Amino acid sequence: MNFVLSLNARPLRVWALASLVAWLAFAITRVVLFGHAIVVGEQSAATLLGALAFGAMRDIPAVCVVASPWLLFEFLFKQSWRNRLRLPLVGLYVFTLLFVAVSETIFWDEFSVRFNFIALDYLVFTNEVIGNIRQSYPVGKIVAGLLLLTILLSTALRRPLRLATAKESQQVATSAWAIGLFALVWVVAYKTAPPEFSANTYANELADNGWRSFLWAARENRLDYRQFYATRPDSEVLADLKRLSGHAVVSASNQPVQPVSHARLKQPNVVVVMMESMSAEYMESFGNKEGLTPNLDRLATQGMFFTRLYAAGTRTVRGLEALSAALPPLPGKSVVRWPNVSNLNTLGSNLAARGWQPHFFYGGYGMFDNMNGFFNAQGYKVTDRTSFQEGIVEFENIWGVADEHLFDQVLIDMDNDAAAGKPFFAHIMTASNHVPFTYPEGRIDIPSPGKRAGGVKYADYALGRFIEMAKQKPWFDNTIFLFVADHCASSAGKAKIPVHRYHIPAIVYAPKIVSPKRVDTMASQIDLAPTLLAMLGLAGDDHFVGRDILGMAPEEGRALLSTYQNLGYLKGDVMTVLEPRRKIESFRISADGKEAQPIATEPKMAEEAIAYFQGAALLMEQHGENGKRPVIN
């Protein structure tokens, strides 16, 4: 029994063959994503070529881990069982590699990144996600094609597999090498961080491996700010946060407010319509020539139009968090997804303390992303797909009812509140502008399913219908509407945080209350709640981190943007990005937001960025001490 004979043992040969198969699958996947980045992402091939070679080397630990179950199989099972199960397991192994490769391609098509914590969420919300895929892609044909390819490849692998298993080995030597290598590759893969060899995000993502990134996401999707990001002394951070927010006190916890008597003033109703994926780029007001948003464009001329507003993140929960709690985005999960978080300082709680009835409406199933749990815990009356009035829903897909039916339910509840003599506050989350982009026939000139253009145009149609119906209501003249997106339709771009992918529209519309006006001050989603309170004459004691946009000087405008790991602070044309491992980078942003030129970091900008994001983490820590403790698990 010597070193060479042990190393060439049967289980190791099978493991090596399985690793080679996985390595080829990963390489082909990377080439496909490379082509997508060039054709769809409009990237330069020369910029991304290095990612192909670098990624091939980084795949080695991943392929060893993916193939490692073969070590255990060959070592633990008796020869009779190995002979029976080996070929069926080869088919299963090949099909799994192919299925994940196709899944990666679909995920990349939507997000232009490898698997991340969103992919983990998709495993939790399987009904919506699987239904969405079934309605968006020819799943039957894809699976049939994968099965056929699996049969062909498995047949081709029979001879190499027979050669790899032709010679038995001594069990003691095999077990020592198998256990040692198994442990080594798992440790290496588990500790391998995402690649950051390029300033181009596409290149870094191409060089990564989807299996590795999924394991990393499972490990890292809950990021503790203090552990991973640049920090300053807590006292300095809170002092700066108070100054930047314009408040003597900032808090994540709901503060007791002296109720305002209904008799003191005729309190306007407040209706916030948060539109799924309604990027600014779809509006004619921002240069689009496709005529997709005639209603939004008309409302922009009739209301207060915020032209430089930026989303806090790239997912719906980030928009809900920013508008309801006015909190800067924290790394990892949105606060909406945290379990056991109640008594937050929200727009709804501020208005409820003054006599408004707060509602949250969603056309889908609100268990998704913990929307129902979050808004219920903050004192909102929640209405989702499960509680719509019978008979009003005529069309729905896997994500929920058509927007027009959602608005029909909203009108019913608003009528009920008005009849009871209570001012109402409604936070409405739409869903139709989302894959599979299906909607009722005959509403717009793009047949369903209408891809993104159809989704945008139908969402705009439903909004216009809602406003026309609301105009017939006795409560309309005393209602303030806010129309805003939750996030943009795409988060892809060359920069770490592509600014143009965060630009969203915001319109305050109330013909009898608010005069038409264009507001060009740069602002964040977290500023909308304090702005609405200021418009209602209730500014001053809300304790929000966000600021009243109308009270800011143009030079004070700034925006807070995030991916699930990178935190951006945009002021003027400079963006400061806080990254894990306490890294800080700065960029000069082009006028169109598409280009980011690295520059030296300005200390003052870095201090302000840390004040906002570390400050938000501190506020949530304090909330956990003073309110019901938020526990992340």
N, C-alpha and C positions, 0 to 999 in steps of 0.2 A: 504494500500500500504506500504509494509515494505521492508527492505533490502533484505531478503531472497527471497521473491516473485519476486522482480525486477531482481535479479541476475539470477533467473531461468527462465526468460522470453523467449518466443519463438525465437526471433532473436538471442539471445545469445546461445540458445541450437543448432540452425542451424549452427551458427558460430563455435561452439565447434566441431560439427560433421565434418564440412568441414575442420577444422584445423587438426583433427585426421587423416582424409584421406590424407591430404597433408603431415603430419608427417610420415605416413607409406610409402608414395611414396619417400620421401627424404631418409628415412632409407634404403629402398631397393636399391635405386640408389647408396648410399654410399657403401653398401655391394658389389655391382657389380664393382664399381671403386676400392674397396679394393682388390677384386680378380684380376682385371687387373693389379694393381700395383705389386702384388706378381708374377703373371705369366709372364707378359710382361716387367714390370719394374724391375723385379728381386729383389724386396724388401723383407725384413724379416717380416713375419707376426707379430712376437712379437713386432717389432718396431712400427707397425701401429695400433695395437689393441687399444691403448689409444685414437686414433683419432675417433674410432667408438662411444665410450661413450661420449667423449667431443663434437663431432659433433651433437649427438642426443640432447644434452642440448642446443647447439647453434642454433639448428633448430627452437626452440620454438618461438622466435620473428618472424622468417621468415614465419612459418606456419600461425601465426596469421595475418600477412600482406597479404599473398596469399589468405587466406580465408575471409579477411575483406569485399570484395564486397558483400558477402552474408548478412552481417549486413545491408548494405545499401538497398539491394534488399528487405529483409524482413521488413525493417522499412518504406521504401518509397512507395512501391507498394501496391495497393489495394488487398484485399483478392482474388477477382476474377482473377486478373492478376497473383497473386502468384500461384494460383492453376493451371493455364494454363501453366505457364512458368517454374515452379520449376523443373519438371522432365527433360525437354529438356536442361535446364541449368546445371543440375547435369551431364548429358552426356557430355556437352561441357567442364565442369570443369574437369571431370575425363580424358577426351581425352587430354586436355591441359597439365595436370600434367604428363601423360604418354609421350606425345610428347616431352616435355621439358626434361624429364628423358632420353629418347633416344638421344636427341640432345646433352645433357651433356656427354653421353657416347661416342658419335662420336667425340665431341670436346676434351674430355680427351684422346681418342685414338691418336689424332694428336698432342696435346700439353702437355698432362699429367698435366693439371691444370684445375681449375674450370673456368667458364666464366670470361673473362677479357675484356680489351678494344678491343682486336681483335674481340671478339664476337660482339661488337658494330659496328666495321667496316663492319662485315659481313651483318649487317642489311642495310647498305648503298649500298653495292655492291651485291645486291640480285641476279642479272642475273648470274654473274660468280659463286657465291657461291652455289646457287640452282642448276645450271647446273653441277657444280663439284660434288655435292652430288648425283644427279641423275645418273651421269656416274660412280660413285664410289660405290654406294650401291643399293641394290634392293628396291628402294623407294616404289614401288607399293605393294610389299609383306609386307614391314614394316608397311605402313599405313593400309593395310587390317588387319594385325594382331592387330594393335592398336585399330581399330574400333571394331573388335570382342571382344577384352578384355574390351573395354569401355562398350559394351552392357552387358557383363557378370557382371562387377562390378557395373554398374548402376542398374541392376536388383537386385543385392545383397544389394544395399543401399536403396531400396524402403522402406523396413520395418523400419530401423533406422530413415529414414527421416520422415516417417509418425508419429512415436513416438515423434520426436523432434518438430513437428508442430501441435501436437494434441491439445495443450492448448494455447488460446490467452492470451495476457498480456496487462496491462495498458500502453498506448502509452507514457505518460509523463515519467514514470520511465524508460521504454525501451529506449527512445531517449537519456536520460541523460547518461545512462550506455554505450549505443552504441557509442555516439559521443566521450565520454571520453576515452573509450578503443581504439576506432579507432585511435584517435590522439596519444595515448600513444604508441601503438605498431609501428606505422609508424615512430615516433621519435626514438624509440629504434632501430628499424631495420636500419634506415638511419644513425644512429651514430655508429653502430656496425662495428668495424674495422676488417680486416682479422685476423684470428688466427695466433699466433706466439708462440705456446707453446712448439715446438720441433725444434731441429736443422735440422731435416729431412724435406725437402720441400714436399715430398709426404704426410707425416703425416699432415702437416699444411693444405695442399690443401684438403685432405680427410675430415678434421674436418670442412671445410668451407661448405657453402651452395651456390649452383649455382644461385638461385634467389637473394640472398643477394649480392653475388659477382658481379652480373650483375648490380644491382643498384649502388653498390660502384664504379664500373668501369665508369658508366655514370656520376658519381659525380667527380671522381678523375683522369680520364685519361689525364687531362691536369695538370701537376704538376709544380708549380713554384719552382725553385731550392731554392731560398732564404727562402721561407716559410717552406719547408719540410726537407731540408738537412743541414748538418754541413757546416758552412761558416768560412771564414777568412776575414780580411780587404781587400777590393778590390785592393788596391795598391800593397799589398804583393802578392796577387794571380796573378795579371798581370805580375809582375816582375818575379815570379817563372815560369809562363807559357812561357815567352820569353826565359828564361834560358833553360827550358826543351825542347822547340821546336828548339832551336839553332838559333833563329832569334832576331834581334834587335826590330822588329815590328811584331805583330800578328794581324790579322784582319779577320772578317767574311765578310767584304765588298770587292768588286772587286776594285783593285787598278789600276790606270792608268799605262800602261806599254808602253815604247817606242817601236813601231813596229820594227821588224827585217826585213830587205830587203831579198826577196827570193834569190837574187844573192849572198848573203854573204855565204850561205852554202846550201847544198842539204838537206833540212829538211826532216827527216824521217817521214813517215806516222805512226800514232799510232792507234792501234786497241785493245780495251779492250773488252774481252768476259767475261761477268759475268754470271756464270753458276748456274742455280737454284738448291739449296739444295745439292751441290756437296761436301759433307763432306770429309775430308782427309781420313777417315776410309775406303772409298771405293777404294782407290788406292793401288795397289800392293806395291808401293813405301813406304807405311806406314804399310805394313803387311797383307793386304787383299789377300786372296787366291782364290777368286771367278773369277778372270779374267774379271772384269767389265770395267776396264778403260785402255785398251791396248794403246790407242792413247795418253792419258794424261801421262801415265807412260813412253812412248817413248819420248814425248816432254820434260818430266822432265830431261831426260838424255842428251838431245840435247840443252837445254836452261839453263837459270839461275833459279834455283829451290829454293824457299823460304820454308823451312821445318817447321818453327815455327811461322806461321802467324795465327792470331786469328781474327774471325769475330767480328764486333762491337755489333751485336745484333742477334735476332732470326727471323727477317723478312726481306723481300727483300728491303723495303724502308730504312732500316738501312744500308744495304750494299751499296745502291745507294748514300745515304747521305755521308757515310764514304769515298767512292772512289771519288766522285765528289767534295765535299767541304772539305774533310779532317778534319771534325769536330768530337770531341768526342761526343758520344751519350748522348743526354739530356733525362731526364725522361719524360714519357708520349709519345706524338706523335713525330715521326721523323720530322725533318725540311722539308722533302719532302712533308709531309702532311699539313704543315702550309699554310694558304691562304695568298696571296699577298706578297710573298717573292721573290724579284728580286734583281739583281745586287749583288748576292753572289760571294765571291771569290771561284771560282771553277777551276778544271783542264781545263775544256773547255774554260773558259774566259781567263785563262792564255795563252793557246795555240792560241786562236782566236786573241788576241792582237799581236801575233807574226806571224800571217799569215795562221794558220791552219783553216780549215773549220770544226767546231764541229758538230757531229751528235749524236742523241740518237735513237737507234733501239729497238723495242719491238715487239715480235710476237703476243702479245695479244692486248687487248683494253686499251690504255694508260690512259683512264680516271680513271681506277682502281688505287687506292692509290695516285691519283693526279700526276702520273708520267708525263703525257703530260704537265700539267700546270706548274710543277716545272721546267722541262728542257726547255720548251719554254721561261719561264721567265728568264732563265739564258743565253739565246742566242743560244741554241742548235737548230739545224734543227731536228725536231722530225718526225720519221716514225713509225707508229704502224700498226696494222692489217687493219685499215680502208684505208690505203694509199699504200698497196702493189700493185705492177704491176699486171695487169690482166693476169691470166693464169698460174702464177707460184705456186699457192697454190693448192696442191692436197690432203692435209690431214690437218684437224684441229679438236680440241676438244673445250670444253667450255673456256679453258684458252687462246687459240690462235692457231696459225699455228704450225706445226711440225718444230723443230729446223732447219732441213735441208732447208726448204723453207724460214725461216728467213735469213739464211746465203745466200741464192740465191739473196734475195733482197739487202742485204748488198753489195754483189759483184757488182750488177748493179750500185748502187750509188757510190761505190768506183771507178769503172771504169769511171763514169761520172766526178767525181772530178779530177781524174788523167788526163783525156783528157783535162780538162780545165786548167791544169797546177798548181793546188792548192794542197798543202799537206793536207791530211785529218786526222781528229781524230774521231774515231767511238767508242762510248760506247754502247755495245750490251748487252741486257738482254734476256736470254733464258727462256723457260717456260716448256719444255717437261718433265723434271724430277720433276713432280708434279702429285699428284692424279688428274685424274684417271689413270695415267700412260699408256695412249694409244698413239700409233705411227704407222707409215706405216708398213705394213706387209713385210716380206722378207728382212728386213735390218739387223736384229740380230737374234741370235739363241734362243731368248726368245719370244714366241708369245705375241701379244698385246691383252688385257692389261697385262703387265708383272710385276705388283706391283713395289716395289722400285727397285729391281735388274734390271728389264727391263727398267725402267725409266733412271737409271744411265747408263746402257750399251748403250741405244739408244742415249742419250745425248753425250756420248763419241764418238759413231759412227758418229753422225752429225758433231761433231767438227773435227774429222779426215778427213771427206769428205771435209769440208770447207778449211782446210789447203792444202789438195792436189789440190783443185781447185785454191786456191790463188797462189800456186807455179807456175801456168801457166801464171800468170799475169805479165806484165812488171814492175809493181810497187812493186812486192813482195820483191825483194832484198833490197829495201829501206823502209821496213816496220817493225816496232817493235810491236809484239803481246804480250798482257798480258792476261793470262787465270787465272781466280780466281773465287771462289764461292761467292754468296751473303751471305749465311749463311749455317749452317748445316741442315741436314734433320730432326733432332730431337733436342729439347731443354730440354728433360727430364733428370733428374738426382737427386741424393740425396742431393747435396749441393745447397745453395742459387743460386750460379752461377756455374753450372757444367762445368768446364773448358774444358773437353774433347768434349763437345757438341759445342764448338766454334772453334775447330781446322779445318782450311780449307787450301787447297793447293793454291799456287800462282806460276806461271811459266812465266818468260819473255823469249820469243822465237823470235830470229832474227838471222838466221844462218850467214848472211854476216856482222852483226853489233855487236852482243853480243856473247861472248865466253861462252861455257857451264861452269857452276859453281854451287856449292851447298852453300847456305847461311843459316846458322843455328842460326842466331841472332833472338831472340824473337822480334816479331813486330806485329803491329796492321794494320787493313785495312786502317786506316787513314794515314798510312805511304806510301801507294802506289803512291798517286799523287805526293808528293815531290820527291819520288824515281825516277819516270818516268821523271820528269823535270830535275833532276840531270843527268840522263843518256843522256838526250838531250842537256846537257850543258847549261841549263837554270836555275840552282839553284841560290839561293841567295836573290831573291826579290819576292818570291811567297807569303810570309806572312802566310803560312799554320801552323796549330798547329802540324800536323804530321811531321815526320822527314825522311830524306833520310836514308833508312835502310843500304845502303852500306857505309854510312859515320858514322854509329854508332859503337862504341866499343861493343863487345858482352855483357859486363857487364851493359851497358846502355839500353839494350833491355827491353821493357815492352809492355804490351797489355792493351787495354781498352775494357771492356766487359759490357754488360748491359742486364737486362730484362726490362720490361716497367717501373719498379720502382727501382730496385736495380742496383747500378753502381759499377762496379768492376775495380780495378787497380791491375794488375798482374805484379810482378817484381821478377825475380828469381823463387823461389817456394813459395812466399808469396803473397796472394791476400787480399787486403784491400777493404771492401765493404761498400759503403755509402748507407744508407737506409733512408726512410722517418722517421719523428720524430727525425731528426738530430742524428740518431744512426750510429755508426761506429763499424764494426766487422772485425776481421782479421782471416785468415786461412792458415795453411800449406798445400800446394797442393801436392798430391802424384805424382810420376813420370808419371803415365798414365793419370793424370788429373781427375780421377774418385772419389778420396777421398779428403775430406777437413777437417782437424783437427783444431778446434778452438785454437787460440793462442792470447797472449796479443798484442794489437795494438802498432806498432812502430810509434812514433810521426812523424818521417821524412816521412814514407810511407803515413801516413794519410794526411800530409801537401801536398805531391805531388798529391795524389788522388784528394783532394779538389781543388788544383790549376788547374788540367785538367778539372774537371767537372764544378766547379763554374766559371772557366775561360771561358769555352764554353758558359755558360749562359750570362756572361758579354759581350762577343763578339757579341752575338745575340742582346743583349740590345743596344749596340753601333750601330750595323747595323740598328736597328729600328730607331735610332735617325738620322743617317747619310744617310741611303738609304731609300728605300720605306719601311715604317714600317710594320713588320710582325705582323699581328693581329690574335690571336688565338681565334676562336669562335666556 
